[in-house]
Structure formats: structure tokens, C-alpha cells
Amino acid sequence: MRKTIIGAAVLSAAIIAYGCQHYVHPSHTPDEHGNAAPIKQVATEAHADDIRLEPYESVDHLYRNAKSQLPNSVRLAILDTADWDAIWKRIVGASSNAPAPSVDFSREMLLVVGMGQAPCMGYQINIDTVFRDKDKRVYAVVRERGHGSRCGCLNEVVSPVDVIRVPRTIRPVTFLERKETNVCEER
């Protein structure tokens, strides 16, 4: 049920943002390199009925941790080993000897989302789903969960991160943000 609600919310957001393609304006077609038109050229409510989003068949959570060393919020698409090694050192800390998980960048890419520092336990970040549209643009649904006002707080600074592996594409990646708050009952 929860995935259905999330899927419906993502689909609604994409439909509103992109619209249908009954009439394809010349600027909405891919250029000579196969790159899709920028979002701002396509996003009209008049074209909002026909966008079909295809979910990726495989979304592999490569690494998830509440105590990364990323001090700030990040949304990244990693397409090569050099970038992966650099962001891995930032995730685990420069003093860590933990090797970066291996990735076949000829077939795969990574999406990295980090929340940045939060004051206590109870904060989370997750990439729920990844979709692509007919122009092969990629949409990653990111869910951030914050600390509720009535929730207790273990005073330990956290910095949640989620890294997923998806099939490689050179198309743009759009991160669709969802923010939620933990709900705690009074004791």
C-alpha cells in the first residue's frame, strides 16, 4: 500500500511537471546528440496527461549508513571510478581504510543522497524508487525523515546517507524530494 501511495505521488508530480506529448514542439525533441530538451522547455500543464514513467527494474542499495562523514546535504550521480573514490572518502572519512565497493561503471552508475548533519538519532534519508520517462530522463524519489517534536532525542550527531546502484545512463537525473516527520506519542 505504501509503495502504491509513493508511486502515485511520484507519477502525479511528474505528470504535473512534464505534461504529455500529443503535439511535440520542435524544441522538445532530442538534439543531435540524443539529449532530451531541458525540463523548463517541456514543463507545461497543457501536456500533463500522457507522461508514462517506467520504474527501474533494479535498484540496489549499495551503502546506507546513519553516521556518514558528509557534513552537508548532497544529491549526486556518480558515473566514474575517480568520482566514486572521492565521494567514498567523504562518506567514510579520510582516515578510514574501508575500500570503496566495486562498481562496473561501463554498465552502472551510482546515485548518492546525503542529508547532512542532524543533531540526534531519528533522522533518515532513502532513495525509495527510480523512474525514467519516454525521453529517458531519470527521476529518483528521495525521502527524508526528520525528528518529530514529541520524539525523544539521543544526543548523537548523525549524517545519514544512501547510495544506490542503477543501470548507467547519461541522461539528466532529477531528485524528487519528499519530507516526512517522525510521529511520536506522548508518554
VENSUL-V203668 format. One record per helix or strand of 3 or more residues. SS is the DSSP state (A for helix, B for strand). FROM is the first residue (numbers start at 1). LEN is the number of residues. If there is no record, write none. Layout:
SS:FROM:LEN
SS:FROM:LEN
This chain:
A:2:17
A:26:3
A:39:4
A:45:3
B:60:6
B:74:5
A:81:12
B:108:7
B:124:9
B:138:9
B:161:7
B:173:9
